[in-house]
Structure formats: C-alpha cells, structure tokens
Amino acid sequence: MAKLKAIKNELRRRMHWPIPEQGRWLKQVLTGDSADHAVPTNDRSRGAFRDHIIRLWAQTLRRRSQRHRLVWERMIRLANDWLPRPRILHPRPRIRFAVKPPR
C-alpha cells in the first residue's frame, strides 16, 4: 500500500507530462518492482498491482481536464502499450538451488 501511495503522489506530480513520458516512467516502476517480487507464488498479486496502477493512471489522466475524453478502451490500449504484463522472473527454489559443484 505504501508503494501504491507513493506512485499515486508521483503521478499527481507528473500529471501534465506527456503520456509517453508517464508511460516510460511507469514501465520503469513496474519493471523494477517485478525484479524484486516476481517469485512463483506471487503472480496473482503482481497482476493486481498492475491493475491498480492502471486505475491510478486513468484517474490522473482524467483529472487533467474538466472534460475528460478518456474512455476505458483507450486506457487499456495505453496500458498494453506502456506497462509490462506480470511474469515470473525467478525460477522455483528447487530448480534454482539444484546446482552441482564441479568435483
């Protein structure tokens, strides 16, 4: 929750930046976060984290103007273009630690 709150505050600060710059920044955030937390049993929460970031980004983009024209289909296209899908980066511990030292 603290990470999401920090992302929300930073999105508010970057509200009027161009959408590609916001997308690049969010891509870096998601990539760095998944490098730490992309373990085999954490795939569902990784997807929920990405979905929450998409909602925060949509709220921020809608607040740019009183007459927002951001429909959800466009937001999904933006998210698919800029935000990486969650995937497991670290192998299972049994595979990862199955190292045979040279004799």
WOBEL-V522066 format. One record per helix or strand. SS is the DSSP state (@ for helix, = for strand). FROM is the first residue (numbers start at 1). LEN is the number of residues. If there is no record, write none. Layout:
<<SS | FROM | LEN> <SS | FROM | LEN>>
This chain:
<<@ | 2 | 12> <@ | 19 | 19> <@ | 40 | 23> <@ | 72 | 11> <@ | 93 | 4>>
